[in-house]
Amino acid sequence: MALLQIAEPGQSTVPHEHRLAAGIDLGTTNSLIASVQSGKPNTIADQQGRDILPSIVSYQDSSSEQAILVGDEAKALSVSDAKNTITSAKRLIGRSLSDIQSKYPSLPYQFCGDENHPEIVTRQGNINPVQVSAEILKTLNQRAEQALGGELTGVVVTVPAHFDDAQRQSTKDAAKLAGVNVLRLLNEPTAAAVAYGLDSGQEGVIAIFDLGGGTFDISVLRLNKGVFEVLATGGDSALGGDDFDVALVDYLVEQAALTRPLSPSLERQLMQQACLAKESLTYQDTAEVSLALDNAQTWSTSLTTATLNELIASLVKKTLRACRRSLKDASINIEEVIEVVMVGGSTRVPLVRAEVEKFFNKKPLTSIDPDKVVAIGAAIQADILAGNKPESDVLLLDVTPLSLGLETMGGLVEKVIPRNTTIPVAKAQEFTTFKDGQTAMAVHVLQGERELVDDCRSLARFELRGIPAMTAGAAHIRVTFKVDADGLLSVTAMEKSSGVESSIEVKPSFGLDDGKIAQMLKDSMNNAKADIDARMLKEQQVEAARVIESIQAAIVQDKHLLDANEVANIEQVIKSLADISQGESANEIETAIEKLDQATAIFAERRMDSSINKALSGQSVEKL
Amino acid sequence: MRAILDYFQLFNIEQSFNVELSYLSQAYQTLQKSVHPDRFAHASSQEQLLAVQKSAEINDAYQTLKEPIKRAEYLLNLRGVEMPNEQHSFSDTSFLMRQMELREMLDDVKTSNDVDAALAEAQRELSIEHQQHFDLMSAQINENSAASNALACDNLRKLKFYQKLNIEIERIEDSLFDD
């Protein structure tokens, strides 16, 4: 007798074709795309054989053949056309104008737009950082589709673990704008851990020290039987190799007795020279710097490793402080850490390596390519999420990097979800009214560790209205915070006695609203209306096929959870969706998908409960 | 349909204050493997939504059972012992006096000549007292009579005072990191 095959819950039982999926490391300085092919994750190179794409976008004359240049072609123009060539857009994404200007005072751009939606003036008009990132994602996506020979089902895009909600949301918006389906936002150090862990087969506690061009993350994880459990993460989303360069630039400006403001191209030249000098100081003791000044003279000097170390010492110290805190948050002693994995180009700096070794009392692992490991890890996760590895045991349990809270009386922050809480998470807190007869309440959502509202990042404000008038302190207002598996927050508020409710997808203060994204999408298409309609129809058809396939697989697997009537009913709704999706109306398909979702709600719930019950039943402690 | 499970049932363990942490952590990972949203990235949006909800519930259950103070509160709650809210007056004046002393001790730490040493000493003192109340509470919870549960509840409230002092200690430590 043939044995029955039983699949993992949520996974299809019918063998299906390999779905194309990829992982994208959207870096401050460089970006990469990788994919799992024939079971092995590899980075994908362009036609010239380059896999690293500099994260630089240059906006040229719209009439020219290549109006938008991305990567090395853009990099070639970064000094001569600094104003129209945007580098390190990741440092600007999801930030306010004043934030950008106080952190990076000498950027060679002209900013416009309002405080919460800064834009850069280019010869192609005003460009926001989300659009710049979208160009990079588009380029990588096209590269992968060409190399893999088909459209991608979806991608996993990595973000610094320490990115706040606005920065994450903006990254997702950029993907949307690029027409890329995001399967998951994945934290960079977690991606690196996956690549490292699966490759080495190590189990135990590891630390990932990830110092990139613009961001720093430290994550402490426990690896156990395919589970990557992040115990704590810390870092600084505005600390990276670029800051080493800035420190060097400031030093050079002082040595050359230059007075700011300098011309955009001289600023860019200084950054490039500083970066080159820093790189050569990783393998030699001195480096020469030579600048073409605006007055056509040349100024040169020689830099030593000792000078560089002195200039960056305080920045390196900052990274170690974050390490100490994360270990403490994870309740892990330094001796328990079996391996420290170095990720990101800036971990090549000798002082960084030496200090990390001293801190962990262990030689950090530098054998895996620090530039590629994040993209590789993202590719592995993308392959799993796309459903290509139903037998996979890999599970990532990640955390929120920063505490989430609400403003209370006196400008104080009440934390609702503390940092390093495992996601997804839903937490509710009750508040009450302050005055007699109060009928509205302002909800101010904040992110950060400090006690005062002014010291935290303001994520959103909304109002709960229509609270029945009661004496002060009598109303019970329940505010619920939910963070999904992408680390994105949504907040709802409800007055319990009356049921008055108000909710918000937290994405307003910074970044773009959906209307603006739709508009930008339209603008980016040549034959706007026809193109966008065709694309929406295609998207809904793909979605319909996906939903039908997953529900049919569920029925095959769990038919016993339904009675004959229920099966007949679901099959009826499936058939109707299948028919409608042959048609031309995206809206009708969408409605039919919703109908099918509703028709299968109870089935989905039963399946979920049954898999929870099954997971632990009949298992003895030893067997687990 | 099954009844709504309490957290102990969810983890397939008996309702008790004594929890085998290594089992708990293994069971947690097993449960997450069956419901985590990553397992449903290709499923219908209905299932994706449910997966987020269930996975969040399991996270909450795990955190509650893992952390002894939360576990105690949850267990007492299941037994029908309601914790009085924070504003509720506290009659044990000698305990309150002691708390004031400890607060003053922490204030002194901040201005001490050797903050690190003073902090370590304060931590040691707090942890001894914390342990005393904790041991009392454990025994009372395990006895599980109406009277002992009420006493456990009292000790649980006291332990929360110590938790607050510990948060204060962490603040002082954090401020040391910032120099």
Interface residues (C-beta under 8 A of the other chain):
Chain A: E8 P9 G10 Q11 S12 G154 L183 R184 N224 K225 V227 E229 R321 R324 R325 K328 Q381 I384 L385 A386 G387 D393 L395 L396 L397 T421 T422 I423 P424 V425 A426 K427 K482 D484 A485 R546 V547 S550 I551 A554 I593 L596 D597 Q598 T600 A601 A604 E605 R606 R607 M608 D609 S611 I612 N613 K614 A615 L616 S617 Q619 V621 L624
Chain B: M1 R2 L10 F11 N12 E20 Y23 Q26 A27 Q29 T30 L31 Q32 K33 S34 V35 H36 P37 D38 R39 F40 A41 H42 A43 S44 S45 Q46 E47 L50 A51 V52 Q53 K54 S55 A56 E57 I58 N59 D60 Y62 Q63 E173 D174 F177 D178
